[in-house]
């Protein structure tokens, strides 16, 4: 089976990965997002399958045992994982894949699919990241300090990834991302 392009958006929680992903899907119909699995609770405005498949820890652990995931990790005390079958199905339909993953997941994905383009998205600052998380979550989440500490650790290893960008002004940053994608598609 021939593989199609894979783009992985990486960065701390609140950096803007899901916003970029939604725009890429709108502008590049040749890509499909793979809905990942998580054990974290749904946030306001989310539903099953949007943006995750929400499962219990027990169900997630059963899926691990069945080798259901390409990669999985525990992040902020919750499990996240990328299912293998929807990726294969998208490739069989001639589509590429775009996903947003944490650092751990992106590392595993890159080992299995070395041709993937990984783009690390930085927030402009930790203070701005704090503001974005609080705004998105409708208040300071209980694990805010953990998320910010993890963000610092993730940003410290950003040079492991193919490309990096700072999401300060979304429109300008998105144009930068589109250039990266267009260059990647030309070279694929």
C-alpha positions as a printed Julia matrix, in Angstrom:
188×3 Matrix{Float64}:
   0.0    0.0    0.0
   1.46   3.35  -1.02
   1.37   6.02   1.62
   0.08   9.52   1.03
   1.31  12.73   2.67
   1.09  13.09   6.45
   1.24  16.44   8.21
   1.46  16.55  11.98
   0.87  19.78  13.88
   2.68  19.68  17.21
   2.73  22.06  20.14
   1.47  22.75  23.62
  -2.18  22.73  24.56
  -3.57  26.15  23.62
  -1.0   26.96  20.89
  -3.68  26.85  18.17
  -3.14  23.42  16.58
  -6.85  22.61  16.17
  -7.59  26.04  14.66
  -4.83  25.57  12.09
  -6.02  22.03  11.39
  -9.57  23.23  10.66
  -8.29  25.84   8.21
  -6.03  23.35   6.42
  -8.95  20.95   6.0
 -11.01  23.78   4.49
  -8.27  24.82   2.05
  -6.81  21.38   1.22
  -9.57  18.88   0.43
  -6.97  16.2   -0.31
  -6.39  15.83   3.45
  -8.41  14.1    6.14
  -8.16  14.58   9.87
  -8.03  11.4   11.91
 -10.19  11.61  15.03
  -8.08  10.46  17.95
  -9.18   8.85  21.2
  -8.95  10.29  24.7
  -9.93   9.59  28.26
 -10.26  13.29  29.14
 -13.75  14.67  29.77
 -15.6   16.54  27.04
 -15.35  20.33  27.12
 -18.25  22.65  26.42
 -19.12  22.51  22.72
 -17.54  19.11  22.14
 -19.34  15.88  21.32
 -18.47  12.26  20.61
 -16.25  12.27  17.52
 -15.77  16.05  17.63
 -12.89  16.6   18.24
 -12.2   13.2   19.92
 -13.66   9.8   20.56
 -14.18   9.97  24.33
 -13.68   6.64  26.11
 -13.08   5.38  29.63
  -9.59   4.53  30.87
 -10.61   0.86  30.87
 -11.78   0.97  27.24
  -8.62   2.82  26.22
  -6.43   0.22  27.92
  -8.3   -2.55  26.08
  -7.59  -0.78  22.77
  -3.89  -0.59  23.7
  -3.86  -4.34  24.28
  -5.44  -4.89  20.85
  -2.68  -2.76  19.19
  -5.42  -0.46  17.9
  -3.26   2.68  18.02
  -0.33   3.84  15.9
   0.71   5.8   18.97
  -0.68   6.57  22.38
   0.52   8.55  25.36
  -0.52   9.8   28.76
  -0.62  13.6   28.73
  -1.75  15.77  31.66
  -2.91  12.59  33.38
  -5.21  11.56  30.49
  -4.67   9.06  27.66
  -4.63  10.09  24.0
  -4.15   7.79  21.0
  -4.24   7.73  17.2
  -6.12   4.81  15.62
  -4.39   3.01  12.74
  -7.38   1.84  10.65
  -8.76   5.3    9.67
  -5.31   6.26   8.37
  -5.19   3.21   6.12
  -8.78   3.88   4.99
  -7.93   7.48   4.04
  -4.88   6.34   2.07
  -7.02   3.75   0.28
  -9.28   6.65  -0.76
  -6.24   8.55  -2.08
  -6.24  11.1    0.75
  -3.38  12.47   2.84
  -3.55  12.81   6.62
  -3.33  15.86   8.84
  -3.4   15.54  12.62
  -2.59  17.56  15.69
  -0.6   15.65  18.29
   1.39  16.22  21.42
   5.19  15.9   21.37
   5.16  12.26  22.51
   2.66  11.2   19.85
   4.43  13.12  17.09
   7.74  11.42  17.94
   6.2    7.96  17.64
   4.37   8.89  14.44
   7.57  10.24  12.89
   9.4    6.99  13.69
   6.7    4.91  12.02
   6.12   7.36   9.13
   9.45   9.17   8.58
   8.11  10.91   5.47
   5.6   12.89   7.59
   6.0   16.66   7.87
   6.03  17.76  11.51
   5.36  21.43  12.3
   5.84  22.7   15.85
   3.53  25.61  16.71
   4.8   27.9   19.46
   2.62  30.31  21.41
   4.02  33.88  21.45
   4.78  33.49  25.19
   3.85  31.43  28.24
   1.73  34.34  29.5
  -0.23  34.4   26.23
  -0.59  30.63  26.37
  -2.03  30.94  29.9
  -4.51  33.57  28.66
  -5.58  31.39  25.69
  -6.12  28.29  27.83
  -8.21  30.22  30.37
 -10.26  31.84  27.58
 -10.8   28.53  25.76
 -11.73  26.62  28.91
 -13.99  29.38  30.28
 -11.79  29.82  33.35
  -8.55  28.48  34.78
  -8.6   24.67  34.58
  -7.42  22.72  37.62
  -4.38  21.47  35.72
  -3.32  24.89  34.34
   0.07  24.89  36.09
   0.77  21.35  34.84
  -0.14  22.35  31.28
   2.12  25.39  31.42
   5.01  23.36  32.85
   4.49  20.75  30.11
   4.38  23.55  27.51
   7.8   24.77  28.65
   9.19  21.23  28.32
   7.59  20.77  24.88
   8.92  24.08  23.57
  12.41  23.1   24.74
  12.42  20.17  22.27
  10.78  21.95  19.32
  13.95  21.62  17.25
  13.26  17.86  16.97
  10.55  18.66  14.43
  10.86  19.52  10.73
   9.49  23.07  10.91
   8.66  25.61  13.61
   6.46  28.67  13.71
   5.05  31.12  16.25
   1.29  31.61  16.32
   1.13  35.27  17.26
  -1.13  36.64  14.52
  -3.27  33.77  13.22
  -3.74  35.07   9.64
  -0.04  35.7    9.16
   0.91  32.41  10.82
  -1.56  30.49   8.68
  -0.02  31.91   5.5
   3.36  30.7    6.8
   1.91  27.23   7.42
   0.38  27.12   3.92
   3.82  27.83   2.41
   5.28  24.93   4.4
   2.48  22.62   3.23
   2.77  23.69  -0.4
   6.55  23.09  -0.38
   6.03  19.7    1.29
   3.44  18.66  -1.31
   5.74  19.7   -4.17
   8.56  17.59  -2.77
   6.41  14.54  -1.94
